[in-house]
């Protein structure tokens, strides 16, 4: 249905992932439809990163902050996000998240490779590949 296409698709950016990869996630949003939203733990994730502050200006309306009341309960975004963007520094504990995992990896041979966590390993510095992997996850779920 048309409504389903417009349903929000929420991508959680793992708080332990690097600022460089946050920038990559932000740039991927330029390739994604408007109903895709980026969930960050905290506003400081952007405010402490001058480049990110500049880069998010065009997509600010598509960013949500975990500590600004999506839900009052203590549910972890790792369980309610539609997918999680992480990198190799992400605490392995989070790899048990219910959501598919997109792992940004400097060493990846391929732009996009399926991983056993129902998600993809994506080579860094390729926001377009990240967007493609996100769309694949969304399509598989639809």
C-alpha positions as CSV (number, residue, x, y, z in Angstrom):
1,X,0.0,0.0,0.0
2,X,1.0,3.6,-0.5
3,X,1.0,4.2,3.3
4,X,3.5,1.5,3.9
5,X,5.9,3.2,1.6
6,X,5.7,6.4,3.7
7,X,6.1,4.6,7.0
8,X,9.1,5.9,8.8
9,X,12.2,3.8,8.5
10,X,14.4,4.5,11.5
11,X,18.1,4.1,11.4
12,X,20.0,4.2,14.7
13,X,23.6,5.4,14.6
14,X,25.5,3.5,17.3
15,X,26.8,5.9,19.8
16,X,30.2,4.2,20.0
17,X,30.8,4.5,16.2
18,X,33.2,7.2,15.0
19,X,32.5,10.8,14.0
20,X,33.9,10.1,10.6
21,X,31.3,7.4,10.1
22,X,28.5,9.6,11.4
23,X,29.4,12.0,8.6
24,X,29.1,9.1,6.2
25,X,25.7,8.1,7.6
26,X,24.5,11.7,7.2
27,X,25.7,11.8,3.6
28,X,23.9,8.5,2.9
29,X,20.6,10.3,3.7
30,X,21.0,12.4,0.6
31,X,20.3,9.2,-1.4
32,X,17.4,8.0,0.7
33,X,13.7,8.9,0.5
34,X,12.2,11.4,2.9
35,X,10.6,8.8,5.2
36,X,14.0,7.5,6.2
37,X,15.1,9.0,9.6
38,X,18.3,9.0,11.5
39,X,18.2,8.4,15.2
40,X,21.2,9.7,17.2
41,X,21.7,9.2,20.9
42,X,22.2,12.8,21.7
43,X,22.4,16.3,20.1
44,X,26.1,16.5,21.2
45,X,26.9,13.8,18.6
46,X,26.4,16.6,16.0
47,X,27.3,19.6,18.0
48,X,30.7,18.3,18.9
49,X,31.5,17.6,15.2
50,X,31.7,20.8,13.2
51,X,31.6,19.1,9.8
52,X,28.5,17.1,10.9
53,X,26.9,20.3,12.1
54,X,27.2,21.8,8.7
55,X,26.3,18.5,6.8
56,X,23.1,17.9,8.7
57,X,21.6,21.3,7.9
58,X,19.7,20.0,4.9
59,X,18.4,16.9,6.7
60,X,17.8,18.2,10.2
61,X,14.1,17.5,9.9
62,X,14.9,13.9,9.4
63,X,17.0,13.5,12.5
64,X,15.6,12.3,15.9
65,X,17.4,12.2,19.2
66,X,17.0,9.3,21.5
67,X,17.1,11.4,24.7
68,X,14.4,13.7,23.4
69,X,11.5,11.5,24.1
70,X,10.7,9.0,21.4
71,X,9.4,6.8,24.2
72,X,9.4,7.2,27.9
73,X,10.3,3.6,28.6
74,X,13.9,2.3,28.7
75,X,13.6,0.3,25.5
76,X,17.0,0.4,23.7
77,X,17.0,1.8,20.2
78,X,18.9,-1.3,19.3
79,X,15.6,-3.1,19.7
80,X,13.2,-0.6,18.1
81,X,15.2,0.8,15.2
82,X,14.6,-0.7,11.8
83,X,18.3,-1.0,11.3
84,X,21.5,0.0,13.1
85,X,24.5,1.7,11.6
86,X,27.7,0.6,13.4
87,X,31.4,0.3,12.8
88,X,34.1,-2.1,13.9
89,X,34.4,-0.2,17.2
90,X,30.8,-0.9,18.2
91,X,30.5,-2.9,21.3
92,X,29.8,-6.6,20.3
93,X,27.0,-6.6,22.9
94,X,25.0,-4.5,20.5
95,X,25.5,-7.0,17.8
96,X,22.7,-8.9,19.5
97,X,20.3,-6.2,18.6
98,X,17.1,-7.3,17.0
99,X,17.6,-4.9,14.1
100,X,19.7,-5.7,11.0
101,X,23.2,-4.3,11.4
102,X,25.0,-2.2,8.8
103,X,28.7,-2.3,9.7
104,X,31.0,0.3,8.2
105,X,34.4,-1.3,7.6
106,X,37.6,0.2,6.4
107,X,38.9,-3.2,5.4
108,X,36.0,-4.4,3.4
109,X,37.0,-5.7,0.0
110,X,33.5,-5.2,-1.5
111,X,31.4,-2.1,-1.4
112,X,28.5,-4.2,0.1
113,X,28.8,-7.7,1.6
114,X,26.0,-9.6,3.3
115,X,26.8,-10.3,7.0
116,X,25.5,-13.1,9.2
117,X,23.7,-10.4,11.3
118,X,21.0,-10.1,8.7
119,X,22.6,-6.9,7.5
120,X,25.6,-5.7,5.5
121,X,29.2,-4.9,5.8
122,X,29.7,-1.7,3.9
123,X,33.1,-0.2,2.8
124,X,33.7,3.2,4.4
125,X,33.8,6.4,2.3
126,X,31.0,5.3,0.1
127,X,27.7,6.9,1.3
128,X,25.9,5.7,-1.8
129,X,26.8,2.1,-1.0
130,X,25.5,2.6,2.5
131,X,22.2,4.0,1.1
132,X,21.9,1.0,-1.2
133,X,22.4,-1.4,1.7
134,X,19.8,0.4,3.7
135,X,17.3,0.2,0.9
136,X,18.0,-3.5,0.5
137,X,17.2,-4.1,4.2
138,X,14.0,-2.0,3.8
139,X,12.9,-4.0,0.7
140,X,13.6,-7.3,2.3
141,X,11.4,-6.3,5.2
142,X,8.6,-4.9,3.2
